[in-house]
């Protein structure tokens, strides 16, 4: 029997396009793991789409407080999905007795005040405000309207970093007093793959640099390529993720060729978490050249794997990495990148076992705020705050 003081919390998962949403999908699955593990009181109603419901069913199978609400819409059909959310989600939530509705992305559906449901939303970043060229005019208009509606109608807005909170308040000052910072849950599991798996990429332990990146311009991958073109030391650069359009990929390959480093750059494409973690754990350094992140999980994951990271001072990255990486001041300067990479390499050569343990302990302590237990606690406090504010 549920506790009389417990809440029934709805979570909108209709937007999850399995294997496509990238970091936001990892974010919500990590959060669901945290809540299912550490919340012993509340019930959860998972609003799933017809084509993603099976991937969330294990929460219900393993935890009696988690329930699936299958909705007659497909996550892959964005237009119909958004229309259904706005027309029916609030009423559906009311029918199943939801007290608080949590929307983990920007697209809070239209709420009906008569239903009395309080909404909490998460805004991961305001990428469209900074890089409008990434989006069509209709898409950008939709994003801006969605952000505005969310900050005006949510009882609380969760930002995944202090940087994102500041960005939200600069663009939507009416959200003052209702924006709270709760970082992402970062769940790192050591790889179960043998080191011999590196052979398929033609690399060996501690003899390659690793980078996880898409081809979006703000990921700044081109600067890393220019850095290796400048160094010309026969060093191996392994890149996972990539993605992008055919034109973007062709441009990448042409750039690598023009720099004369086509024999040194290895593309893995999409890899499983375990394969990615194997690459983290055995690289010489992890490189993260991005100039805009709402949080930035890859450098945090690499540091959890015990690796040194070279990254930028841009956006949320110093905050997320707790000041424990090697930072490039001018993110677009290949010469500075090369210098900082050499500095990090030299540091790894002279560090003593005692210093290594001390650094590991410090990072572990600072990164405790990203643990499933602490993030779950922060969300539960938020749910309780919103419940109490309802009177």
N, C-alpha and C positions, 0 to 999 in steps of 0.2 A: 504493500500500500504506500502511495506517495505521501511524503510529509505534508501536513496541511499548510506549512509555510513555503513549500517548494513552488517553483514556477514551471510553467510549460512554455518553453522557448522554441520558437520556429526559426529555422535557418533556410534561407532561399538558396537552393543549389541548382536551380533551373538553368543558370547561365554557364554551368561547367561543361565545356566541350572537351571531352576526355582526350588527353594527349595533345591538345591544341592551345589551351589557355596558359601553358607555361608556368611562370612563377606564381600567378594567382591560384592555379589549381594546387600547386604544392603547398601554398599558404593555407588553403582551407582544409586540405587533407591533414596537414600537420596539426591544425587547430582542432579538428574533430577528434583526432587521436588524443590530444591533450585533454579535451573536455570529457571524452568517454573514459579516460583513465583516472582523472582526478576529481570529477564532480560526482558525488555519491547521493545527491539530493534531488536535482531537477530532472524534468523530462524534456526530451528534445524531439521535435517534429521536423524531419528532414524532407523538405519539399523538392522532389526530384522530377526530372523530365523522363519521358518515355524511353529515351535513348541513353540515359546515364544512370538510371535507377539501380541497375545490377551492380555497378561499381561502388555503390554506397550501402548495399544490402548487408554487408558484413557487420556494420555498426549495430544494426537491429539484431542480427543473429547472435552477436556476442554480448549485447548489453540490453537488458529488458527495458531500460529507460529511454532507448532510442527507437523511434518509430518512423517508418517510411510513409510519406504521403505522395503517391504517384499522381502526377498531373498530366492531363491530355495535351501535351505539347512536346516538341522536340528541341533540344538545346541547339542543334545545328541550324535550325530555322530561326534566325535572329528576329526577323520582323514579326513573325507570328508569336514567337516566344515573348517578346517585349509587349506585344499587344495583349496577350493572355495575362501576363503579370499585372498589367495596369487595369485590366477589366475584372479579373477574377481572384487574384492571389489574396488580397485583403479579406474578401468574403470567405474564401476557402480556409484561411487561417482562423477566422472567427468561428467557423463551423466546427473545427477540431479543438477549439478552446484555448488557442494560443494567447498568452499574456503579453509576451514581448516578441517582436519579429526582428531577427538579425539578418541584414543584407550585407554580405561580405564584399560587395563591389559598389560602384558608383550609382547603379541603376535602381534606386529605390522606387518601387511602384507607387502609383497613386493610392493614398490611404483614404479611408472613409471615417471621418471623425466619430460617426455614430457607432462604429465597431469598437472603439475604445482601445485599440491595440497601439502600444508604443513601439516606435522603430528606432533601431540602432544601425548605423551604416559604417562601413569602412571605406575610406578613400586612400588608395595606395600612392597615388601621385596625381599631378595635374599636367601630365605630359602634353596634352593638347594646347595648353596655354603657352608652353615653351617651344613646342615643335608643331605648329599648326599645319606645316607642309606635309606631315605624315598622313593627314586625314582629308577625305573629301569634304566639301563644304557642308553637305547634309549631315555627315557623321560628326563633324566638329560642332555644328549647331546642336545636335542631339546631346553630345557630351557636356557642353556648357549648360544647357538647360537641365540636364540630369544632376550635375554637380550643384547647381543653384537650388533645385528642388530638394535635393538631399539635405543640404546644410540648413535650409529653412524649415523643413518638416521632420527631421530626425530629432528625437529627444537627446541623442548623443551621437557625435561623429568621432570615429576612431581614426587617428592618423598613425601610420606605422613607424614614424620617426619624428623627432623634433623638427627636422627640416621640412617634412611634409606638413606638419601642423602650422608652421610659420607661413608656408606657401598658401595653405588654405585660407588663413586669416588675412593675408595680404590681398587675395582675390575676392574673398567673401567675408568681410569684417562682421557681418551680421551673425556669424557663427561664434563670435566671442563668448566664452564661458561654457560652450558645449562641445569643444574639441579636446579630446584626450589622447595622449600618446600611449599606445600599447605596441611594443615591437613584435615582429614576426616570431613565431616559433621556429627554431632551427633544430631539426632532428638529424643528427649525423650518426650514421651507423658505419663502422669500419667495413671495408670491402671484403666480401667472401671469395672474390676471384683471385686465383693464383697470380703471382708476379709474372709468371711465364706468359700470361695473356698479353703482356706488352709487346711480345714478339710479333704479333699480327700487324702492329703499326710500325714495326721496324725500329723500335726504341728500347732503351734499357733504363733501369732504375737510376735516378739522379743524373740522367744525361739528356734531359729535355726540359723545356719550359712549357707550362700549360696555361691555356686561356679558355674560358667559357664565354661565348659571345654570340649575339645575333648580328645581322648585317645592317641594322638601323644606324643611321649616321651618328647618333649620340653615344653609341657603344664604342666609337672611336677606334675600331679595329685597324683602320688604315695606318694610324700612327705606330702601332706595334709592328706592322709589316715594314714600314719605313725604318723603324729602329733596327730590325734584323737585316734590312738591306744596307744600312749604314755600317753595322758591325761586321758582316761578311766573315764570320768565324766558323761557318759550317755547323752552327748550333741548330738543334731541332726545336721547332715550335709546333706544339700540338694544339689544335683548336677544336673544341666540341661545340655543338649547337648550330651555329652558322644560320640555317634557315634562310629566309628571304626569297625574293622572286628569282626567276631564271636570269633576268637581266642583272640583278645585284650579284648573283653568284658568278656570272661570266665576267663582270667587272672586277670582282675579287681575284679570280684566276688570272686575268690579264695583268692586274697590278702586281701580283706575286711574280709573274713571268718577267715583267718589265724591270723588277727589282733584282732579278737574277737569283731568286731564292726558292724556285719551285721545287728543288730537291730537299729543301730544309723545312718546308711547311707541310704538315700532315693534318688532314681533315678527318675527323672521326664521324661527322654527322651526329645524329641523335644517339645518345648512349643511355643505358639504364643507370639508375642511381649507383648501383654497385660497381659498374664499369667506370663511371665518372669518379667515384671515390677511390678506385684503384689508381686512376690517373692523378688525382689530387695527391695521394699518399706517396707516390714515387717520383714526383717531379722535382726538379732542381729548385724552381721558384714558380709561384703562381702569379700571373700577370692579369690585371683587371683595369683596362684603360678607359672605362666608361666615364662620361662627364655629366650624366644625369641618372639618378636612381632615387626612387622613393625610399628604398632600404638598401638593397644590394646583398643578396644572400651568398653568391659564389665566394667572395673573399672571406666571409665569415666561416663558411664550410671548409675552405682551404686551411684557414687558421686552426679550426677544430681538428683538422687532420694532422696538425703539427707542422705545417709548412710556413715558410716566410712568404709574404705577399708584397708585391709592388703594385701600387695603385695610385689614384689621383686624389687631390684634396677637394674634389668637386661634390656638390650637393650633400647627400646624407652619408657618403662613404666613410669619412673620418669618424663620424658618429657611430655608424654601425660596426666599424672595426675597432672601436674604442681606442683609437690613437696608437694601435700596436702594429701597424704595417709600415712599410717604407713608402713615402709619399712623393710623387712628382708634382712640383709646383705648377709648371706649365704643361698641361696635359697633352698639348699638341707639338711638343718639342722632342723629336727623336733623340737629339744629343743628350738632353737631360734624362730621358728614359734610359739610355745606354749607361750613363754615369750612375744612376740610382740602382740599376740592375747589377752593375759591377760592385757597388757598395754593399748590396745585399748578399752577393755571392761571397765577398771577402768576410762579411760578418758570419756567415754560416761556417766558414773554415776555421775561425778562431774561437768560436763559442765553446765553453767548457760544458761538461755534463751537468755540473751544478747550475750554471747559468741557464742551460736549456730547461732544466727542471723548474727553476724559478720563473722563467718566462712562461712555461706551460701552465704553472699554477696560477700565475697572474691572469692569463687569458681565460683559463677555466673559471676563475672567480668573476671576472668582468662579464663573461658570456653566460653566467647563470641566469641573467634576466631573460635570455632566449629559451630557457628550458621549458619543456611542456608543462611542468608543474607550476612554474612561476607565471607563465603566460595564461594558463587556465585560471589561476588565482586572480589575475588582473581582470580577465573577462567576467568572472563570477562576481567580482566586486562591482564591475560596471553594470551587470544585469541587476544586481541588488540595488544599486544607486538609482537606476531608472525605475525599478519597481517602487521604491520608497518615494520617489518624486511624484508618483501617480496618486499618492495619498491613500 
